[in-house]
């Protein structure tokens, strides 16, 4: 697909001396494939290309890309230095070009801007949108199959959420529910600690659970628990597992 120039404005930030580039050296910055938005799923990408004068001196070809959102795929940071060594033909003209692949984060935004800077001259893209990525599934797991009915016997519950292309955008959270598997009745008081209920940038939320306070009537609960992980405010996104509770060791 023909590359579309998003921004051709050259911004001079200081005067040009003998050892600095001519203002025409930084030509423009463009986004490949006419993209103006990508999903905020911590994995979608777009490629930004900066073109400079094909006659630029070899020691004045380093382009510094910076971004106000997401990160560059090659180094995982918001700044990337690339030497413009590729000779590229654009609209019938030859340029030296350098490319940077921008990876979205999981935070939505309407105004991510990538800047290309060379020898104090800058060109900026028009605002790039990081659009919402919706959750489509959740997977619940435990580090153990069973625990004892004590306060120091614990299971680490981990919920992993996914979107169609990566992880959902920031703002989703999980709810854990614990039921008696035999009766499907939910326990009104459950013990969790180290709760991280908001999904992180990897789509993971977790909590540590113990069954030390669970009872059936006046006796400690023994049997199978049904643990449910549910994405908050999304009733159709749930997963379950069975956790066996054994008597307290004597």
C-alpha positions as CSV (number, residue, x, y, z in Angstrom):
1,X,0.0,0.0,0.0
2,X,1.3,3.4,-0.8
3,X,2.8,5.1,2.1
4,X,1.1,8.3,3.1
5,X,3.0,11.2,4.5
6,X,1.5,12.1,7.8
7,X,3.6,15.1,8.6
8,X,6.1,17.1,6.4
9,X,6.5,20.0,8.7
10,X,10.1,20.7,9.7
11,X,10.6,22.4,13.1
12,X,13.8,24.3,13.7
13,X,14.7,24.4,17.4
14,X,18.0,26.2,17.1
15,X,20.0,28.2,14.6
16,X,22.1,26.4,12.0
17,X,25.9,26.7,12.4
18,X,28.7,25.6,10.1
19,X,28.7,22.0,11.5
20,X,24.9,21.6,11.5
21,X,22.7,20.3,8.8
22,X,20.9,22.4,6.3
23,X,17.2,22.7,7.3
24,X,16.2,20.7,4.3
25,X,18.1,17.7,5.5
26,X,15.2,16.5,7.7
27,X,12.6,15.9,5.1
28,X,9.6,14.3,6.7
29,X,8.3,11.5,8.9
30,X,5.6,9.1,7.7
31,X,3.6,6.1,8.9
32,X,3.5,3.0,6.7
33,X,0.2,1.5,5.4
34,X,-1.8,4.7,6.1
35,X,-2.3,3.7,9.8
36,X,-3.7,6.3,12.1
37,X,-4.6,4.0,15.0
38,X,-3.7,0.6,16.6
39,X,-5.3,-1.4,19.4
40,X,-4.1,-0.7,22.9
41,X,-3.4,-4.4,23.4
42,X,0.3,-4.3,24.3
43,X,1.2,-6.0,21.0
44,X,-0.2,-4.2,18.0
45,X,2.4,-2.3,15.9
46,X,2.9,0.2,13.2
47,X,6.1,1.3,11.4
48,X,7.3,4.9,11.3
49,X,9.8,6.0,8.7
50,X,12.0,9.1,8.7
51,X,13.6,10.3,5.4
52,X,16.5,12.6,5.1
53,X,18.6,14.1,2.3
54,X,20.3,11.4,0.4
55,X,23.5,13.5,0.4
56,X,23.7,13.8,4.2
57,X,27.2,13.3,5.6
58,X,27.8,9.9,7.1
59,X,28.4,11.3,10.5
60,X,25.1,13.1,10.5
61,X,22.7,10.3,9.7
62,X,21.7,9.2,13.2
63,X,18.0,9.7,13.8
64,X,16.5,9.7,17.3
65,X,12.9,8.5,17.4
66,X,10.9,9.3,20.5
67,X,7.3,8.4,21.3
68,X,4.8,9.8,23.9
69,X,3.0,6.4,24.2
70,X,3.8,2.7,23.8
71,X,7.4,1.7,23.1
72,X,9.7,0.7,20.3
73,X,9.7,-3.0,19.6
74,X,13.5,-3.3,19.2
75,X,14.4,-2.1,22.7
76,X,11.2,-1.8,24.7
77,X,11.8,1.9,25.5
78,X,10.3,5.2,24.3
79,X,13.6,6.3,22.6
80,X,15.4,4.7,19.7
81,X,18.5,5.7,17.7
82,X,18.7,4.5,14.1
83,X,21.3,5.3,11.4
84,X,19.6,6.3,8.2
85,X,21.6,4.1,5.7
86,X,18.9,2.7,3.5
87,X,18.5,4.4,0.2
88,X,14.8,4.7,-0.6
89,X,12.8,5.9,-3.5
90,X,9.7,7.9,-2.5
91,X,7.5,9.8,-5.1
92,X,10.3,9.6,-7.6
93,X,13.0,11.0,-5.3
94,X,15.8,9.3,-3.5
95,X,16.2,9.6,0.3
96,X,18.1,8.0,3.1
97,X,15.7,6.4,5.4
98,X,15.4,4.9,8.9
99,X,12.5,2.9,10.3
100,X,11.2,2.3,13.8
101,X,8.4,-0.1,14.9
102,X,6.1,1.3,17.5
103,X,4.3,-1.2,19.8
104,X,1.2,-0.1,21.6
105,X,0.9,-0.3,25.4
106,X,-2.3,-1.3,27.0
107,X,-3.4,2.2,27.9
108,X,-5.8,3.9,25.4
109,X,-4.9,7.3,24.0
110,X,-6.0,9.8,21.4
111,X,-2.8,11.6,21.0
112,X,0.4,9.5,20.8
113,X,3.0,11.3,18.8
114,X,6.3,10.0,17.3
115,X,9.1,12.5,16.8
116,X,12.2,12.0,14.6
117,X,15.1,14.2,15.6
118,X,18.4,14.7,13.7
119,X,21.0,17.4,14.5
120,X,18.4,19.4,16.4
121,X,15.8,19.4,13.6
122,X,12.5,17.6,14.3
123,X,9.5,16.2,12.4
124,X,6.5,14.8,14.1
125,X,3.6,12.5,13.1
126,X,0.1,13.6,13.5
127,X,-1.6,12.1,16.6
128,X,-1.8,8.3,16.6
129,X,-4.8,6.7,18.5
130,X,-4.4,3.7,20.8
131,X,-8.0,2.3,20.7
132,X,-9.7,0.0,23.2
133,X,-8.9,-3.7,23.1
134,X,-11.9,-5.7,24.4
135,X,-11.4,-8.9,26.5
136,X,-12.7,-12.1,24.9
137,X,-11.5,-14.9,27.3
138,X,-10.2,-15.6,30.8
139,X,-8.2,-18.6,32.1
140,X,-8.0,-19.4,35.8
141,X,-5.2,-21.5,37.2
142,X,-3.8,-22.6,40.6
143,X,-0.3,-23.5,41.7
144,X,-1.7,-26.5,43.6
145,X,-4.6,-29.0,43.3
146,X,-5.5,-29.0,46.9
147,X,-4.9,-27.3,50.3
148,X,-5.5,-28.2,53.9
149,X,-8.1,-26.5,56.1
150,X,-5.5,-24.3,57.8
151,X,-4.5,-20.7,57.6
152,X,-1.0,-21.4,56.4
153,X,-1.9,-23.8,53.6
154,X,-2.4,-21.6,50.5
155,X,-3.2,-21.6,46.8
156,X,-2.0,-18.9,44.4
157,X,-4.9,-18.2,42.1
158,X,-3.9,-16.6,38.7
159,X,-6.3,-15.3,36.2
160,X,-5.1,-14.5,32.7
161,X,-7.3,-12.4,30.4
162,X,-6.9,-12.2,26.6
163,X,-8.3,-10.1,23.7
164,X,-8.5,-11.2,20.1
165,X,-5.0,-9.7,19.4
166,X,-3.2,-9.6,22.7
167,X,-4.4,-8.3,26.1
168,X,-7.3,-6.0,26.8
169,X,-6.8,-2.4,27.5
170,X,-6.1,-1.1,31.0
171,X,-9.1,-0.9,33.3
172,X,-10.3,-4.5,33.5
173,X,-10.3,-6.4,36.8
174,X,-11.2,-9.8,38.2
175,X,-13.5,-11.0,40.9
176,X,-12.8,-14.4,42.7
177,X,-15.7,-16.4,44.1
178,X,-15.4,-19.6,46.2
179,X,-18.3,-22.1,46.4
180,X,-19.0,-25.5,47.9
181,X,-18.7,-27.7,44.8
182,X,-21.3,-30.1,46.2
183,X,-24.0,-27.6,46.8
184,X,-23.0,-24.6,44.6
185,X,-23.4,-22.4,47.6
186,X,-21.0,-19.5,47.9
187,X,-19.0,-18.9,51.1
188,X,-19.8,-15.4,52.4
189,X,-16.4,-15.0,54.0
190,X,-13.2,-16.1,52.2
191,X,-9.6,-15.4,53.0
192,X,-7.5,-13.7,50.3
193,X,-4.3,-11.9,50.6
194,X,-1.9,-10.2,48.2
195,X,-4.7,-9.4,45.9
196,X,-3.8,-7.9,42.6
197,X,-7.2,-7.8,41.0
198,X,-6.6,-5.3,38.2
199,X,-5.1,-7.0,35.2
200,X,-1.6,-5.8,34.4
201,X,0.0,-5.2,31.0
202,X,0.5,-8.9,30.6
203,X,-3.2,-9.6,31.2
204,X,-2.6,-11.2,34.6
205,X,-4.4,-10.8,38.0
206,X,-3.9,-12.9,41.1
207,X,-4.6,-13.5,44.8
208,X,-3.5,-16.0,47.5
209,X,-6.3,-18.0,49.0
210,X,-6.5,-20.1,52.2
211,X,-9.4,-22.2,53.5
212,X,-8.6,-21.9,57.2
213,X,-11.9,-20.1,58.0
214,X,-14.3,-22.2,55.9
215,X,-16.8,-24.3,57.8
216,X,-19.8,-26.4,57.2
217,X,-22.0,-25.6,60.1
218,X,-19.7,-25.7,63.1
219,X,-17.1,-28.0,61.6
220,X,-14.1,-27.2,59.3
221,X,-15.0,-27.6,55.7
222,X,-13.6,-30.7,54.0
223,X,-14.2,-31.5,50.3
224,X,-14.0,-29.8,46.9
225,X,-14.3,-26.1,46.3
226,X,-15.4,-24.5,43.1
227,X,-13.4,-21.4,42.5
228,X,-14.7,-18.9,39.9
229,X,-12.8,-16.1,38.3
230,X,-15.0,-13.5,36.6
231,X,-14.1,-10.4,34.7
232,X,-15.8,-7.5,36.5
233,X,-18.9,-6.2,34.7
234,X,-18.7,-8.8,32.0
235,X,-20.9,-11.7,33.1
236,X,-20.1,-13.9,30.1
237,X,-16.3,-14.0,30.8
238,X,-15.7,-16.5,33.5
239,X,-13.5,-19.6,34.2
240,X,-13.5,-22.1,37.0
241,X,-11.4,-24.7,38.7
242,X,-11.8,-27.3,41.5
243,X,-9.7,-27.1,44.6
244,X,-9.7,-29.9,47.1
245,X,-9.6,-29.1,50.9
246,X,-8.3,-31.8,53.2
247,X,-8.4,-32.0,57.0
248,X,-5.8,-30.1,59.0
249,X,-2.7,-32.3,59.5
250,X,-2.4,-33.7,63.0
